[in-house]
Amino acid sequence: MNAITSAEHARLTAPTEFLDYETDAVQAFVDHAVADRAADKRRLAVELYYAVRDDVLYEVYAADLSPEGLRAGRIATTKKGFCLHKSVLYAAACRAVGIPARLHYGDVRNHLASDRLRAHIGGDVFFHGLNTVHLDGKWVKATPVFNKILCRLYGMTPLEFDGTTDSVHHPFDDQGRKTMEFVADHGDFDDVPYPFVMSQMRRKHPRFLDGSGTGTVRGGSLAAEATT
């Protein structure tokens, strides 16, 4: 068990610069996602997981990586982005219903990607964002990133979450072939560590960024590039 103190609980359920859940957009997203805000926290975490996973379009191209673009209020409005965006919205939504939540970052190999995206990324190791949430006295990892339709296009089984066990990555595709593994773990953060995130993107994936350096390249669609 990983009990937290009342002070930690208060800190990890508070709004932040990026986890701005007091905005109308995040509040509306939560209201649409959950049936009853007074429900059991694990149930709420699961309902929010599937809302972020499947109702927010996973798209890596033309993604806004500016400070404004990585705020939960903006993401809840646009309802699109990739792992860096979707993990922010999930953390904010969980905090909005009183669930302690953090952002977690790592490097993964063999991520869900097209050949074109790998060319932009510069290989098969990707900087990746997910979450940890505190439920029933312990921290659980959650990755509400790849929606059902996209997984189907790439021949992968959607990653599920029950609020009790870690939901981290897709170790195999639906034909039993290994597709993803963590090669580095950067740990948990209470809010988006913006300088760190952007330094990782600029250092590891410079060809993935647009001319401004605060967005990703345009002119593509991960769904359209599926080869399965």
Secondary structure, DSSP 4 states (H G I P E B T S, - for coil): -----HHHHHHHTS--SS--TTSHHHHHHHHHH-S-TTS-HHHHHHHHHHHHHHHSEE--TT-B-STTTTSHHHHHHH-EE-HHHHHHHHHHHHHHTT--EEEEEEEEES-S--HHHHHHHTSSEEEEEEEEEEETTEEEEE---S-HHHHHHTT-PPPP--SSS-----SB-TTS-B--EEEEEEEEESS--HHHHHHHHHHH-GGGB-TTSSBB--S--TTTT---
